[in-house]
Amino acid sequence: MSERVAAPFGRRRCEVIANEASGGYEIVSALDSEGPEPAAGQFYMLAADNWGGPDGRPYLPRAFSVAAAEPADGGVRLGFLLEAVGPGTERLAALRPGDGLHLTGPLGRPFSDPAELAPGAPGAILVGGGIGIAPLAILRRRLASAGFPQRVLLGFRDREHAGGLELFDCSEVRTASEDGHRGHQGYVTDLLGVMLEGDVGAAGCVYACGPPAMLEVVRAMCAERQVPAELAMETPMACGFGSCFGCAVPVAGGGYIRLCVDGPVVRADELETALVAGSGH
């Protein structure tokens, strides 16, 4: 298991340096002058200046996987892929350069190196769905910089729920959309099924992040073919430190793990199902 990057103590205020529309999403970038560079798969708890309106909402920070992290003058430039679906995400998606972004992180367990997940694997398959493509963008860059071959499969519900493709600065991206507006008309797991039948898929490993139903199909397909896989999962998180137990999910053989400290990345073979109640939008 790759070593997690420890978060500095407390919450810190960063300055937003860009907010770019990307399909139905926003890519919000901020300069973190105090924190370390995160590992792929880790997340941050985010809030904005003047958090909470007249009715008090939003009450709690929101958990977001980091989609980009690069050294920059004065710190680390972080990028987050956001979709406005409620009071908290609407406030974050409305941030503009110069605004304050309060963050805690990096938190959680990152993706494993391929050598740890599948020793001898000739390559990796990255499978993303919707807003869940975010942590795979930073993972793809890290794998590419290490010279490790990867294939990227991205799926979207429709044109209104798609974006973030510019985070994947490579030509080897295959896409699927349920409404047929881009790539294969159908599910991204259709593409995965075809790839897993080939030699690369059979001997490689899979990294995935997306809605629970997609992750469950990925988990089952990889289990059937004995392909090592890791899933970056989502559940409601209130603290990010494991104290509230709001993100507890059951594991195979009984018991629970807390995704904020034992995840959000989990080996697929540790789970009986990825259909976790309360996850997703």
N, C-alpha and C positions, 0 to 999 in steps of 0.2 A: 504494500500500500504506500503510495506517495505520501511524503510528509506534508502535513497541512502547514500553511503559513499562519502564524499566530497573530491575532489582532491586537493592536495597542489598546491599552485600557481606556474605557470611556468612549463617548461619542465626540466626533470632531466635525467642524464646519469646513466644507470645501466650497470653492467657487465654481459655478457652472461656466463652462467655456464654449459650449455649443449645444444646440438642439436642432436636429435635422429630421424632417419628416421622411419616413421610409415605408411607402405603401400605407397600410393601416396603422403603422406603429410610429414611435418616435425613438431616435437614438440620442440620449442625453449623455453628454460627456462632462466630466468635472476633473479638476486638478487636485489630487490628494497630496498635500505637501508634507504630511506626517506619517502616513501609513506605508507599509511595505507593498511590494508587487505581489498580487495574489496568485495562487495556483489555479489551474483550470478546473472549474467545477465548484469553486467556492462562491459564497454569496455575501451580500451586505444587507444590513437593515437600513432603509432609507427614510428620511423625512425632509421636509422643506421648511424654510423660514415661515413663521406665522402658521405653523401646523395646527389645524383645528379652527373651524369657523364658528359662527355664532351658536350653532347647535353642538359644538364640541367635536364634531367629526372633521377629519379622521382622528381617531383616538390613539392609534398605535402606529409605529413605523411599519413599512412594507418590506418584505424580503425579496431581493432580486439577485439572480445570478449575474456575475460580471461577464460581459460579452467581449470586452477589449481591455487590455492593460499594457501600456507602453511607458518606458522611462521618458520623462520630459523635463525641460528646464523647470526646476523648482519642485520636482516630485514625480508622481506617477499619474499619467492620464488614464482615467477609468471611463469605460463606456457601458451604458445600460440600455437594453432594448425594452421599451415600455409600451403598453397598450392601455388607454384610458377606459376603464370599466367601472369605476366607482369613485367615491370621494378622495381616497388616497392616491390612486393612480392618475386621476384627473389633475390633481394638484401637482404631482411630479411631472406629468407630461407637459404641463404648461410652463415649466421652468425655462428661463431665458438666460443668455450670457450675463454674468454679473450677479445672478441670484445665488442664494446660499443653498447648498445641499448638505444636510446633516447625515453622516453615515457612521455606522459601526461595522467593523470588519477588517480584513476578510475572515469569514466564519465557515465552519463546516469542513467536512471531509472531501478532498478533491478526487478527481479521476486518477486511477492508477496508471503508471507507465505501462506500455504494452508488454515489456519484458516481465513485469510482475503479474499482469493479468493473464497473459498467454505467452509463456516463454517460447521463443522460436517462431512466433507468428510472423508471416511475411508482410502483413499489412492490417489496417483497421478499417472498419466501416462505421461511419458516423451517421446516425439517423435522428433527424430533428423534426418536430411537428409544431407549427404555429410559433407562439412566443418562446417555446422551448428550444428553439434553435440557438438561443443566446450563448449558453456555456459551451456549445460545440464550436462556436466561432473562435474562441480563444484556444480551445483544445486543438483545433486544426492548425492554427499558427504554431503552437508548441511542437506538435508532431512534425510539421514540415521543417521547422528549424533544426530538429534532431535528425532529419533525413529519413523519417519513417513514412512509408507510403500510406495514403489513406484515400478512401472514396467517401464522398459526401452525398447523402440522400436527404432532401428536405421536402416536407409536405405541408400544405395549407388547406384550410376549409374552403375559402373563396377569396376573391380579390380584396375584399374589405378586411380580411383577417390574414394578411400576408405582408411581408416586409423583412428587412434585415439582410437581404441577399448581398448587399455591398460589404457586409462584415466578412464574407467569405471571398477573399481576394485570390481566387483560383478559378481555373476553367473547368475542373473536374467536379461539377455539381450537377446532380440529376434531381429534377423536381417532379412533384405530383400535386394535383389540386383536385378537390372533390367536384368543383364546378367546371373543371376543364379549362380554366383561363391560362394555365401555365403547365407545360410538361405533360406527364401522364395523367389522364383523367381517372382518378381513383385515389387510393391511399398510398402513402409512402411505404407502408409495409408490403404493398404489392411489389415495389422495386426491390425491397430487401429480400423477399422470397426468391426472386429470380437470381439475385446476387449470391445468396447462400447456397444455391445449387451448384455454383461454379467452384473451381479449385481455390480461388482467393478467399471466398467466403468460408469454405469448409475448414480452412487452416488458419484463418485470421481471428480477429476479435471484434466485438461490437460495442460501441458507446452510443447511448441514446438518451434523449430528453424530449418530453412532449406531454400531451394529455394522457391521463391514466389508461384510457382504452387502447391508445397506441402503444404505450409501454407494456401493457399486458400481452399484446400480440407479439411484440418483440421478445419479451421474456419467454413466452411459450415456444416461439419459433427457434430461439437459440437453445432452449432446453431440449427440444426434440432432436436437434442436430448436434448437441453437445458442443456448441460454440460458446466460449467464455464471453460474458457481457457484463457491462456496468450500466445502471440506470440512474440518471439524475432525477430525483422525484420532488414532488411539491405537495405540501400540506400547509394549512394555516399556521403561521408562526407569530407569536406575540413578543418573544424576548430574544431568541437567537442563541441563548446560552444554556438551554436545557432545563431551566428552572420551572417553566410553566406547564410542561408536558402536553402542550397543545398540539404538538407535531408527532405524537407517538403513533407508530404503525406496527402491525403484527408481522412477525417473521416466521419462516418455516421452522417447525419443531416446537413452536410455542414461544411465548414471551413477546416483548416489544423492544423497539429501538426508537430513539428520538432523532428525527431527521436533522435537526439543527446541529447536533454534535456527533451523531453516529452516521450521518449522511451529510448533505442530501444525496451524495453518490453512494449507491448500494450495489453490491454484486447481485446479479439477477438470480443466482442460485441460492441466495439467502432468503428469498421471498417465496411465499406460496402464491401470491398474486400481487400485481401492481395496481389493482383496482382498489384504491384506498379511499374510504369515505371522506368527504369534505375537501378533496383536492380538486384542482382546476378552478376555473372562474365560476 
